[in-house]
Amino acid sequence: MSKITIEFFHDVICSFCFPMSYRMRELAKLMPEVEIVHRSFALVREEAEFDQMFGSRAAAKDEVLTHWEQANQNDDLHRFNIQGMREADFPFPTSMKGLLACKAASLVGGEAAYWDLFDALQNAFFVQSRNIGDQDVINEIVRETGLDFGKWQDHYQDPKTLEAVERDLRLVEHYGITSVPTLIINGKRPVVGALPLPRVMSSIQKVME
């Protein structure tokens, strides 16, 4: 059997990445021989991008929550707390703090630690209506995962960790990725969107043939 490596490009603030991460967890159980590598994708790198896309950061909320409604229908467990976010009084977060936090986690505990923190941040945002753009909230969530906080913080503050995120973002350009979630199978075959698990597995089978 040929080796299968899947690069899973995602963003902590990406609503469709939330159901896709759950499906990739299921895939990992069904196909443990498949290696899953987590990669950063920044939907909103700077606050000013909210103005460019939506007119203002405040105006982004109504539009983005329509995406949440669609993602909730896509989600196998329908976990999104849309009303909770509608009532929340903080602005939508940008991507980079969360991506940097996950990359720092991987430098402490490998891909498993990255994935655990990624899922914890997404659950905090989409289900618990917590502000994952707030540094104190990120710190709380890191502690909740059981990760060694001191080691994580050292990596989080290390410029080399940002460089690692930037390498992922260069891979985004290399592969021509324009949206997430996107899977790249063995560096070639792209699987774009929060697809049902059987379709993802079918794409993997084609590579293995």
C-alpha angles and dihedrals in degrees: 000000000000117000115259121206120180120196106206109204113197147140129226091232094048109112095200090050088066096067091036093056089054090052092048088053088054090048090053089056094048096041107027090165090070114094114220117201119189119226133187125242120177114214092176114016099170132027090239089067089070088062091049094049103035108014093252140010090250092052090053092073099070093046096045092049089060086059088051090054090054092045091050089057088050093048113098090216099036091225102158117122097206096164091051091056092044088058095043114108101212126095120251110275126240123236109248104074092053094044091049091048092053093046090051089051090054090054089056101040110006129240092327092059091047091052094046092052093043091054092044092052092047093048090049090052104038100033108022097036092229122157105248089181089069114091094216090054092049090050091051092051092049089054090047091058090059093240117151097265097200093053091044092051092050090055093041090057095042113103088219089070091057087049088056090053090048090053089056090050090052088053087055088060093042092055093040093238113172102170142023148272092047127158122202111200115207091340094294121056114071122207109192128197138013094302126177113270095247090059091050091050090048090056090051092049090054090056091049094052 
